[in-house]
Amino acid sequence: MQGMYATGIISIINLIIILVLLGFFIYGFVLFVKLAKRGIKALDIYINEKNNNKL
């Protein structure tokens, strides 16, 4: 009976750890997408400035 109880607690702890890691992954992915959008915008501004200077 004690072994089953310990196994249940360990599985709950594992589930919590997996959910926390999934949350970190989603948060990191959102931050990466925001960073990529800013980088694309900065690159567009840079390209426009370079093209306007050549004209």
C-alpha distance matrix in Angstrom:
0.0 3.8 5.5 5.4 6.5 8.9 10.1 11.0 12.9 14.6 15.7 17.1 18.9 20.3 21.5 23.2 24.8 26.1 27.6 29.2 30.7 31.9 33.6 35.3 36.5 38.0 39.6 41.0 42.4 44.1 45.7 46.8 48.5 50.2 51.5 52.7 54.6 56.2 57.2 58.8 60.7 61.9 63.0 64.9 66.7 67.6 68.9 70.9 72.5 73.4 75.0 76.9 78.3 79.7 81.5
3.8 0.0 3.8 5.5 5.2 6.3 8.6 10.0 10.9 12.4 14.4 15.6 16.8 18.5 20.2 21.5 22.8 24.5 26.1 27.3 28.8 30.4 31.9 33.3 34.8 36.5 37.8 39.1 40.8 42.5 43.8 45.0 46.9 48.5 49.6 51.0 53.0 54.4 55.3 57.1 59.0 60.0 61.2 63.2 64.9 65.7 67.2 69.2 70.6 71.5 73.2 75.2 76.4 77.8 79.8
5.5 3.8 0.0 3.8 5.4 5.2 6.1 8.6 10.0 10.5 12.2 14.3 15.4 16.4 18.3 20.1 21.0 22.4 24.4 25.8 26.9 28.4 30.3 31.6 32.7 34.6 36.1 37.2 38.7 40.7 42.0 43.0 44.9 46.7 47.6 48.9 51.0 52.6 53.3 55.0 57.0 58.1 59.0 61.1 62.9 63.6 65.0 67.1 68.6 69.4 71.0 73.1 74.3 75.6 77.6
5.4 5.5 3.8 0.0 3.8 5.5 5.1 6.2 8.8 9.9 10.5 12.4 14.3 15.2 16.5 18.5 20.0 21.0 22.6 24.5 25.7 26.8 28.7 30.4 31.4 32.9 34.7 36.0 37.3 39.1 40.7 41.8 43.4 45.2 46.4 47.6 49.5 51.2 52.1 53.6 55.6 56.9 57.8 59.7 61.6 62.5 63.7 65.8 67.4 68.3 69.8 71.8 73.2 74.5 76.3
6.5 5.2 5.4 3.8 0.0 3.8 5.4 5.2 6.4 8.8 10.0 10.8 12.6 14.4 15.5 16.9 18.6 20.1 21.4 22.9 24.6 25.9 27.3 29.0 30.4 31.9 33.3 34.9 36.3 37.9 39.4 40.7 42.4 44.0 45.3 46.7 48.5 50.0 51.1 52.7 54.5 55.7 56.9 58.8 60.5 61.4 62.9 64.9 66.3 67.4 69.0 70.8 72.2 73.7 75.5
8.9 6.3 5.2 5.5 3.8 0.0 3.8 5.4 5.2 6.2 8.6 9.9 10.6 12.3 14.2 15.4 16.5 18.3 20.1 21.2 22.6 24.3 25.8 27.1 28.6 30.4 31.6 32.9 34.6 36.3 37.6 38.8 40.7 42.3 43.3 44.8 46.8 48.2 49.1 50.9 52.8 53.8 54.9 57.0 58.6 59.4 60.9 63.0 64.3 65.3 67.0 68.9 70.2 71.6 73.5
10.1 8.6 6.1 5.1 5.4 3.8 0.0 3.8 5.5 5.1 6.1 8.6 9.9 10.4 12.2 14.3 15.2 16.3 18.3 20.0 21.0 22.3 24.3 25.7 26.7 28.5 30.2 31.3 32.7 34.6 36.1 37.1 38.8 40.7 41.7 42.9 45.0 46.6 47.4 49.0 51.0 52.2 53.1 55.1 57.0 57.7 59.0 61.2 62.7 63.5 65.1 67.1 68.5 69.7 71.7
11.0 10.0 8.6 6.2 5.2 5.4 3.8 0.0 3.8 5.5 5.2 6.3 8.7 9.9 10.6 12.4 14.3 15.3 16.6 18.5 20.0 21.0 22.6 24.5 25.7 27.0 28.7 30.2 31.5 33.1 34.8 36.0 37.6 39.3 40.6 41.9 43.7 45.3 46.4 47.9 49.8 51.1 52.2 54.0 55.8 56.8 58.1 60.1 61.6 62.7 64.2 66.0 67.5 68.9 70.7
12.9 10.9 10.0 8.8 6.4 5.2 5.5 3.8 0.0 3.8 5.4 5.1 6.2 8.6 9.9 10.6 12.4 14.3 15.4 16.6 18.4 19.9 21.1 22.7 24.3 25.9 27.1 28.6 30.3 31.8 33.1 34.5 36.3 37.8 39.0 40.5 42.3 43.8 44.9 46.6 48.3 49.5 50.8 52.7 54.3 55.2 56.8 58.7 60.1 61.2 62.8 64.6 66.0 67.5 69.3
14.6 12.4 10.5 9.9 8.8 6.2 5.1 5.5 3.8 0.0 3.8 5.4 5.1 6.1 8.6 9.9 10.5 12.2 14.2 15.3 16.4 18.2 19.9 21.1 22.4 24.3 25.7 26.8 28.4 30.3 31.5 32.6 34.6 36.3 37.2 38.6 40.7 42.1 42.9 44.7 46.7 47.7 48.7 50.8 52.5 53.2 54.7 56.8 58.2 59.1 60.8 62.8 64.0 65.4 67.4
15.7 14.4 12.2 10.5 10.0 8.6 6.1 5.2 5.4 3.8 0.0 3.8 5.4 5.0 6.1 8.6 9.8 10.4 12.3 14.2 15.2 16.3 18.3 19.9 20.8 22.5 24.3 25.5 26.7 28.6 30.2 31.2 32.8 34.7 35.9 37.1 39.0 40.7 41.6 43.1 45.1 46.3 47.3 49.2 51.1 51.9 53.2 55.3 56.8 57.8 59.3 61.3 62.7 64.0 65.8
17.1 15.6 14.3 12.4 10.8 9.9 8.6 6.3 5.1 5.4 3.8 0.0 3.8 5.4 5.0 6.2 8.6 9.8 10.6 12.3 14.3 15.2 16.5 18.5 19.9 21.1 22.6 24.3 25.7 27.1 28.7 30.1 31.7 33.2 34.6 36.0 37.7 39.3 40.5 42.0 43.8 45.1 46.3 48.1 49.8 50.9 52.3 54.2 55.7 56.8 58.4 60.1 61.6 63.1 64.8
18.9 16.8 15.4 14.3 12.6 10.6 9.9 8.7 6.2 5.1 5.4 3.8 0.0 3.8 5.4 5.1 6.2 8.6 9.9 10.6 12.3 14.2 15.3 16.6 18.3 20.0 21.1 22.5 24.3 25.9 27.0 28.4 30.4 31.8 32.9 34.5 36.4 37.7 38.7 40.6 42.3 43.3 44.6 46.6 48.2 49.1 50.7 52.6 53.9 55.0 56.8 58.5 59.8 61.4 63.2
20.3 18.5 16.4 15.2 14.4 12.3 10.4 9.9 8.6 6.1 5.0 5.4 3.8 0.0 3.8 5.4 5.1 6.1 8.6 9.9 10.5 12.2 14.2 15.3 16.4 18.3 19.9 20.9 22.4 24.4 25.7 26.7 28.5 30.4 31.3 32.6 34.7 36.2 37.0 38.7 40.7 41.8 42.8 44.8 46.6 47.3 48.7 50.8 52.3 53.2 54.8 56.8 58.1 59.4 61.3
21.5 20.2 18.3 16.5 15.5 14.2 12.2 10.6 9.9 8.6 6.1 5.0 5.4 3.8 0.0 3.8 5.4 5.1 6.2 8.6 9.9 10.5 12.3 14.3 15.2 16.5 18.3 19.9 21.0 22.6 24.4 25.5 27.0 28.8 30.2 31.3 33.1 34.9 35.9 37.3 39.2 40.6 41.7 43.4 45.3 46.3 47.6 49.5 51.1 52.2 53.6 55.5 57.1 58.4 60.1
23.2 21.5 20.1 18.5 16.9 15.4 14.3 12.4 10.6 9.9 8.6 6.2 5.1 5.4 3.8 0.0 3.8 5.5 5.1 6.1 8.6 9.8 10.5 12.4 14.2 15.4 16.5 18.3 19.9 21.2 22.6 24.2 25.8 27.2 28.6 30.1 31.8 33.2 34.5 36.2 37.8 39.0 40.4 42.2 43.8 44.9 46.4 48.2 49.6 50.9 52.5 54.2 55.6 57.2 58.9
24.8 22.8 21.0 20.0 18.6 16.5 15.2 14.3 12.4 10.5 9.8 8.6 6.2 5.1 5.4 3.8 0.0 3.8 5.5 5.1 6.1 8.5 9.8 10.6 12.2 14.3 15.3 16.4 18.2 20.0 21.1 22.3 24.4 25.9 26.8 28.3 30.4 31.7 32.6 34.4 36.3 37.2 38.5 40.5 42.1 42.9 44.5 46.5 47.8 48.8 50.6 52.4 53.7 55.2 57.1
26.1 24.5 22.4 21.0 20.1 18.3 16.3 15.3 14.3 12.2 10.4 9.8 8.6 6.1 5.1 5.5 3.8 0.0 3.8 5.5 5.1 6.1 8.6 9.9 10.4 12.3 14.2 15.2 16.3 18.4 19.9 20.8 22.5 24.4 25.5 26.6 28.6 30.3 31.1 32.7 34.7 35.9 36.9 38.8 40.7 41.5 42.8 44.9 46.4 47.4 48.9 50.8 52.3 53.6 55.4
27.6 26.1 24.4 22.6 21.4 20.1 18.3 16.6 15.4 14.2 12.3 10.6 9.9 8.6 6.2 5.1 5.5 3.8 0.0 3.8 5.5 5.0 6.1 8.7 9.8 10.5 12.2 14.1 15.2 16.6 18.4 19.8 21.1 22.7 24.3 25.6 27.1 28.9 30.1 31.5 33.2 34.7 35.9 37.6 39.3 40.5 41.9 43.6 45.2 46.4 47.9 49.6 51.2 52.7 54.3
29.2 27.3 25.8 24.5 22.9 21.2 20.0 18.5 16.6 15.3 14.2 12.3 10.6 9.9 8.6 6.1 5.1 5.5 3.8 0.0 3.8 5.4 5.0 6.3 8.6 9.9 10.5 12.2 14.2 15.4 16.5 18.2 20.1 21.2 22.5 24.2 25.9 27.2 28.4 30.3 31.8 33.0 34.4 36.3 37.7 38.8 40.5 42.2 43.6 44.8 46.5 48.1 49.6 51.2 52.9
30.7 28.8 26.9 25.7 24.6 22.6 21.0 20.0 18.4 16.4 15.2 14.3 12.3 10.5 9.9 8.6 6.1 5.1 5.5 3.8 0.0 3.8 5.3 5.0 6.1 8.7 9.8 10.4 12.2 14.2 15.2 16.2 18.3 20.0 20.8 22.2 24.3 25.7 26.5 28.3 30.2 31.3 32.4 34.4 36.1 36.9 38.4 40.4 41.8 42.8 44.5 46.3 47.7 49.1 51.0
31.9 30.4 28.4 26.8 25.9 24.3 22.3 21.0 19.9 18.2 16.3 15.2 14.2 12.2 10.5 9.8 8.5 6.1 5.0 5.4 3.8 0.0 3.8 5.4 5.0 6.2 8.6 9.8 10.5 12.4 14.3 15.2 16.5 18.5 19.9 20.9 22.7 24.5 25.5 26.9 28.8 30.2 31.3 33.0 34.8 35.9 37.2 39.0 40.7 41.8 43.2 45.0 46.6 48.0 49.7
33.6 31.9 30.3 28.7 27.3 25.8 24.3 22.6 21.1 19.9 18.3 16.5 15.3 14.2 12.3 10.5 9.8 8.6 6.1 5.0 5.3 3.8 0.0 3.8 5.4 5.2 6.1 8.5 9.8 10.7 12.4 14.1 15.5 16.7 18.4 19.9 21.3 22.9 24.3 25.9 27.3 28.7 30.2 31.8 33.4 34.6 36.2 37.8 39.3 40.7 42.2 43.8 45.4 47.0 48.6
35.3 33.3 31.6 30.4 29.0 27.1 25.7 24.5 22.7 21.1 19.9 18.5 16.6 15.3 14.3 12.4 10.6 9.9 8.7 6.3 5.0 5.4 3.8 0.0 3.8 5.5 5.1 6.0 8.5 9.9 10.5 12.1 14.2 15.4 16.3 18.1 20.0 21.1 22.2 24.2 25.8 26.8 28.2 30.2 31.6 32.6 34.3 36.1 37.4 38.6 40.3 42.0 43.3 45.0 46.8
36.5 34.8 32.7 31.4 30.4 28.6 26.7 25.7 24.3 22.4 20.8 19.9 18.3 16.4 15.2 14.2 12.2 10.4 9.8 8.6 6.1 5.0 5.4 3.8 0.0 3.8 5.5 5.1 6.1 8.6 9.9 10.4 12.3 14.3 15.2 16.2 18.4 20.0 20.7 22.3 24.3 25.5 26.5 28.4 30.3 31.1 32.5 34.5 36.0 37.0 38.5 40.4 41.9 43.2 45.0
38.0 36.5 34.6 32.9 31.9 30.4 28.5 27.0 25.9 24.3 22.5 21.1 20.0 18.3 16.5 15.4 14.3 12.3 10.5 9.9 8.7 6.2 5.2 5.5 3.8 0.0 3.8 5.5 5.1 6.2 8.7 9.8 10.6 12.5 14.2 15.2 16.6 18.6 19.9 21.1 22.8 24.4 25.6 27.1 28.9 30.2 31.5 33.1 34.9 36.1 37.4 39.2 40.9 42.3 43.8
39.6 37.8 36.1 34.7 33.3 31.6 30.2 28.7 27.1 25.7 24.3 22.6 21.1 19.9 18.3 16.5 15.3 14.2 12.2 10.5 9.8 8.6 6.1 5.1 5.5 3.8 0.0 3.8 5.4 5.2 6.3 8.6 10.0 10.8 12.4 14.3 15.6 16.8 18.4 20.1 21.4 22.7 24.4 26.0 27.4 28.7 30.4 31.9 33.3 34.8 36.4 37.8 39.4 41.1 42.7
41.0 39.1 37.2 36.0 34.9 32.9 31.3 30.2 28.6 26.8 25.5 24.3 22.5 20.9 19.9 18.3 16.4 15.2 14.1 12.2 10.4 9.8 8.5 6.0 5.1 5.5 3.8 0.0 3.8 5.4 5.1 6.1 8.7 9.9 10.4 12.2 14.3 15.3 16.3 18.3 20.0 20.9 22.2 24.3 25.7 26.6 28.3 30.2 31.5 32.6 34.4 36.1 37.4 39.0 40.8
42.4 40.8 38.7 37.3 36.3 34.6 32.7 31.5 30.3 28.4 26.7 25.7 24.3 22.4 21.0 19.9 18.2 16.3 15.2 14.2 12.2 10.5 9.8 8.5 6.1 5.1 5.4 3.8 0.0 3.8 5.4 5.0 6.2 8.7 9.8 10.4 12.3 14.3 15.1 16.4 18.4 19.8 20.8 22.5 24.4 25.5 26.7 28.6 30.2 31.3 32.7 34.6 36.2 37.5 39.2
44.1 42.5 40.7 39.1 37.9 36.3 34.6 33.1 31.8 30.3 28.6 27.1 25.9 24.4 22.6 21.2 20.0 18.4 16.6 15.4 14.2 12.4 10.7 9.9 8.6 6.2 5.2 5.4 3.8 0.0 3.8 5.4 5.2 6.3 8.7 9.9 10.7 12.5 14.3 15.4 16.7 18.5 20.0 21.3 22.9 24.4 25.8 27.2 28.9 30.4 31.7 33.2 35.0 36.6 38.0
45.7 43.8 42.0 40.7 39.4 37.6 36.1 34.8 33.1 31.5 30.2 28.7 27.0 25.7 24.4 22.6 21.1 19.9 18.4 16.5 15.2 14.3 12.4 10.5 9.9 8.7 6.3 5.1 5.4 3.8 0.0 3.8 5.5 5.1 6.2 8.6 9.9 10.7 12.3 14.3 15.4 16.5 18.3 20.0 21.2 22.5 24.3 25.9 27.1 28.6 30.3 31.7 33.2 35.0 36.6
46.8 45.0 43.0 41.8 40.7 38.8 37.1 36.0 34.5 32.6 31.2 30.1 28.4 26.7 25.5 24.2 22.3 20.8 19.8 18.2 16.2 15.2 14.1 12.1 10.4 9.8 8.6 6.1 5.0 5.4 3.8 0.0 3.8 5.4 5.0 6.1 8.6 9.9 10.4 12.2 14.2 15.2 16.2 18.2 19.9 20.8 22.2 24.2 25.6 26.7 28.3 30.1 31.5 33.0 34.8
48.5 46.9 44.9 43.4 42.4 40.7 38.8 37.6 36.3 34.6 32.8 31.7 30.4 28.5 27.0 25.8 24.4 22.5 21.1 20.1 18.3 16.5 15.5 14.2 12.3 10.6 10.0 8.7 6.2 5.2 5.5 3.8 0.0 3.8 5.4 5.0 6.2 8.7 9.8 10.5 12.3 14.2 15.2 16.5 18.5 19.8 20.9 22.6 24.4 25.7 26.9 28.6 30.4 31.8 33.2
50.2 48.5 46.7 45.2 44.0 42.3 40.7 39.3 37.8 36.3 34.7 33.2 31.8 30.4 28.8 27.2 25.9 24.4 22.7 21.2 20.0 18.5 16.7 15.4 14.3 12.5 10.8 9.9 8.7 6.3 5.1 5.4 3.8 0.0 3.8 5.4 5.2 6.3 8.6 10.0 10.7 12.4 14.3 15.5 16.7 18.4 20.0 21.3 22.8 24.5 25.9 27.2 28.9 30.7 32.1
51.5 49.6 47.6 46.4 45.3 43.3 41.7 40.6 39.0 37.2 35.9 34.6 32.9 31.3 30.2 28.6 26.8 25.5 24.3 22.5 20.8 19.9 18.4 16.3 15.2 14.2 12.4 10.4 9.8 8.7 6.2 5.0 5.4 3.8 0.0 3.8 5.5 5.1 6.1 8.6 9.9 10.5 12.2 14.2 15.4 16.3 18.2 20.0 21.1 22.5 24.3 25.7 27.1 28.9 30.6
52.7 51.0 48.9 47.6 46.7 44.8 42.9 41.9 40.5 38.6 37.1 36.0 34.5 32.6 31.3 30.1 28.3 26.6 25.6 24.2 22.2 20.9 19.9 18.1 16.2 15.2 14.3 12.2 10.4 9.9 8.6 6.1 5.0 5.4 3.8 0.0 3.8 5.4 5.0 6.1 8.6 9.8 10.4 12.2 14.2 15.1 16.3 18.3 19.9 20.9 22.3 24.2 25.8 27.1 28.8
54.6 53.0 51.0 49.5 48.5 46.8 45.0 43.7 42.3 40.7 39.0 37.7 36.4 34.7 33.1 31.8 30.4 28.6 27.1 25.9 24.3 22.7 21.3 20.0 18.4 16.6 15.6 14.3 12.3 10.7 9.9 8.6 6.2 5.2 5.5 3.8 0.0 3.8 5.4 5.2 6.2 8.6 9.9 10.6 12.4 14.2 15.3 16.6 18.5 20.0 21.1 22.6 24.5 26.1 27.4
56.2 54.4 52.6 51.2 50.0 48.2 46.6 45.3 43.8 42.1 40.7 39.3 37.7 36.2 34.9 33.2 31.7 30.3 28.9 27.2 25.7 24.5 22.9 21.1 20.0 18.6 16.8 15.3 14.3 12.5 10.7 9.9 8.7 6.3 5.1 5.4 3.8 0.0 3.8 5.5 5.1 6.1 8.5 9.8 10.6 12.2 14.2 15.3 16.5 18.4 20.0 21.1 22.7 24.7 26.1
57.2 55.3 53.3 52.1 51.1 49.1 47.4 46.4 44.9 42.9 41.6 40.5 38.7 37.0 35.9 34.5 32.6 31.1 30.1 28.4 26.5 25.5 24.3 22.2 20.7 19.9 18.4 16.3 15.1 14.3 12.3 10.4 9.8 8.6 6.1 5.0 5.4 3.8 0.0 3.8 5.4 5.1 6.1 8.5 9.9 10.4 12.1 14.2 15.3 16.4 18.2 19.9 21.2 22.8 24.6
58.8 57.1 55.0 53.6 52.7 50.9 49.0 47.9 46.6 44.7 43.1 42.0 40.6 38.7 37.3 36.2 34.4 32.7 31.5 30.3 28.3 26.9 25.9 24.2 22.3 21.1 20.1 18.3 16.4 15.4 14.3 12.2 10.5 10.0 8.6 6.1 5.2 5.5 3.8 0.0 3.8 5.5 5.0 6.1 8.7 9.8 10.4 12.2 14.2 15.3 16.3 18.2 20.0 21.3 22.8
60.7 59.0 57.0 55.6 54.5 52.8 51.0 49.8 48.3 46.7 45.1 43.8 42.3 40.7 39.2 37.8 36.3 34.7 33.2 31.8 30.2 28.8 27.3 25.8 24.3 22.8 21.4 20.0 18.4 16.7 15.4 14.2 12.3 10.7 9.9 8.6 6.2 5.1 5.4 3.8 0.0 3.8 5.4 5.1 6.3 8.6 9.9 10.6 12.4 14.3 15.4 16.5 18.5 20.3 21.5
61.9 60.0 58.1 56.9 55.7 53.8 52.2 51.1 49.5 47.7 46.3 45.1 43.3 41.8 40.6 39.0 37.2 35.9 34.7 33.0 31.3 30.2 28.7 26.8 25.5 24.4 22.7 20.9 19.8 18.5 16.5 15.2 14.2 12.4 10.5 9.8 8.6 6.1 5.1 5.5 3.8 0.0 3.8 5.4 5.1 6.2 8.6 9.9 10.6 12.3 14.3 15.4 16.7 18.7 20.4
63.0 61.2 59.0 57.8 56.9 54.9 53.1 52.2 50.8 48.7 47.3 46.3 44.6 42.8 41.7 40.4 38.5 36.9 35.9 34.4 32.4 31.3 30.2 28.2 26.5 25.6 24.4 22.2 20.8 20.0 18.3 16.2 15.2 14.3 12.2 10.4 9.9 8.5 6.1 5.0 5.4 3.8 0.0 3.8 5.4 5.0 6.1 8.5 9.8 10.5 12.2 14.2 15.4 16.8 18.7
64.9 63.2 61.1 59.7 58.8 57.0 55.1 54.0 52.7 50.8 49.2 48.1 46.6 44.8 43.4 42.2 40.5 38.8 37.6 36.3 34.4 33.0 31.8 30.2 28.4 27.1 26.0 24.3 22.5 21.3 20.0 18.2 16.5 15.5 14.2 12.2 10.6 9.8 8.5 6.1 5.1 5.4 3.8 0.0 3.8 5.4 5.1 6.1 8.6 9.9 10.5 12.2 14.3 15.6 16.8
66.7 64.9 62.9 61.6 60.5 58.6 57.0 55.8 54.3 52.5 51.1 49.8 48.2 46.6 45.3 43.8 42.1 40.7 39.3 37.7 36.1 34.8 33.4 31.6 30.3 28.9 27.4 25.7 24.4 22.9 21.2 19.9 18.5 16.7 15.4 14.2 12.4 10.6 9.9 8.7 6.3 5.1 5.4 3.8 0.0 3.8 5.5 5.1 6.2 8.6 9.9 10.5 12.4 14.5 15.7
67.6 65.7 63.6 62.5 61.4 59.4 57.7 56.8 55.2 53.2 51.9 50.9 49.1 47.3 46.3 44.9 42.9 41.5 40.5 38.8 36.9 35.9 34.6 32.6 31.1 30.2 28.7 26.6 25.5 24.4 22.5 20.8 19.8 18.4 16.3 15.1 14.2 12.2 10.4 9.8 8.6 6.2 5.0 5.4 3.8 0.0 3.8 5.5 5.2 6.2 8.7 10.0 10.8 12.7 14.7
68.9 67.2 65.0 63.7 62.9 60.9 59.0 58.1 56.8 54.7 53.2 52.3 50.7 48.7 47.6 46.4 44.5 42.8 41.9 40.5 38.4 37.2 36.2 34.3 32.5 31.5 30.4 28.3 26.7 25.8 24.3 22.2 20.9 20.0 18.2 16.3 15.3 14.2 12.1 10.4 9.9 8.6 6.1 5.1 5.5 3.8 0.0 3.8 5.5 5.1 6.1 8.6 10.0 10.9 12.7
70.9 69.2 67.1 65.8 64.9 63.0 61.2 60.1 58.7 56.8 55.3 54.2 52.6 50.8 49.5 48.2 46.5 44.9 43.6 42.2 40.4 39.0 37.8 36.1 34.5 33.1 31.9 30.2 28.6 27.2 25.9 24.2 22.6 21.3 20.0 18.3 16.6 15.3 14.2 12.2 10.6 9.9 8.5 6.1 5.1 5.5 3.8 0.0 3.8 5.5 5.1 6.1 8.6 10.1 10.8
72.5 70.6 68.6 67.4 66.3 64.3 62.7 61.6 60.1 58.2 56.8 55.7 53.9 52.3 51.1 49.6 47.8 46.4 45.2 43.6 41.8 40.7 39.3 37.4 36.0 34.9 33.3 31.5 30.2 28.9 27.1 25.6 24.4 22.8 21.1 19.9 18.5 16.5 15.3 14.2 12.4 10.6 9.8 8.6 6.2 5.2 5.5 3.8 0.0 3.8 5.5 5.2 6.2 8.8 10.2
73.4 71.5 69.4 68.3 67.4 65.3 63.5 62.7 61.2 59.1 57.8 56.8 55.0 53.2 52.2 50.9 48.8 47.4 46.4 44.8 42.8 41.8 40.7 38.6 37.0 36.1 34.8 32.6 31.3 30.4 28.6 26.7 25.7 24.5 22.5 20.9 20.0 18.4 16.4 15.3 14.3 12.3 10.5 9.9 8.6 6.2 5.1 5.5 3.8 0.0 3.8 5.5 5.3 6.5 9.0
75.0 73.2 71.0 69.8 69.0 67.0 65.1 64.2 62.8 60.8 59.3 58.4 56.8 54.8 53.6 52.5 50.6 48.9 47.9 46.5 44.5 43.2 42.2 40.3 38.5 37.4 36.4 34.4 32.7 31.7 30.3 28.3 26.9 25.9 24.3 22.3 21.1 20.0 18.2 16.3 15.4 14.3 12.2 10.5 9.9 8.7 6.1 5.1 5.5 3.8 0.0 3.8 5.5 5.3 6.6
76.9 75.2 73.1 71.8 70.8 68.9 67.1 66.0 64.6 62.8 61.3 60.1 58.5 56.8 55.5 54.2 52.4 50.8 49.6 48.1 46.3 45.0 43.8 42.0 40.4 39.2 37.8 36.1 34.6 33.2 31.7 30.1 28.6 27.2 25.7 24.2 22.6 21.1 19.9 18.2 16.5 15.4 14.2 12.2 10.5 10.0 8.6 6.1 5.2 5.5 3.8 0.0 3.8 5.5 5.3
78.3 76.4 74.3 73.2 72.2 70.2 68.5 67.5 66.0 64.0 62.7 61.6 59.8 58.1 57.1 55.6 53.7 52.3 51.2 49.6 47.7 46.6 45.4 43.3 41.9 40.9 39.4 37.4 36.2 35.0 33.2 31.5 30.4 28.9 27.1 25.8 24.5 22.7 21.2 20.0 18.5 16.7 15.4 14.3 12.4 10.8 10.0 8.6 6.2 5.3 5.5 3.8 0.0 3.8 5.5
79.7 77.8 75.6 74.5 73.7 71.6 69.7 68.9 67.5 65.4 64.0 63.1 61.4 59.4 58.4 57.2 55.2 53.6 52.7 51.2 49.1 48.0 47.0 45.0 43.2 42.3 41.1 39.0 37.5 36.6 35.0 33.0 31.8 30.7 28.9 27.1 26.1 24.7 22.8 21.3 20.3 18.7 16.8 15.6 14.5 12.7 10.9 10.1 8.8 6.5 5.3 5.5 3.8 0.0 3.8
81.5 79.8 77.6 76.3 75.5 73.5 71.7 70.7 69.3 67.4 65.8 64.8 63.2 61.3 60.1 58.9 57.1 55.4 54.3 52.9 51.0 49.7 48.6 46.8 45.0 43.8 42.7 40.8 39.2 38.0 36.6 34.8 33.2 32.1 30.6 28.8 27.4 26.1 24.6 22.8 21.5 20.4 18.7 16.8 15.7 14.7 12.7 10.8 10.2 9.0 6.6 5.3 5.5 3.8 0.0
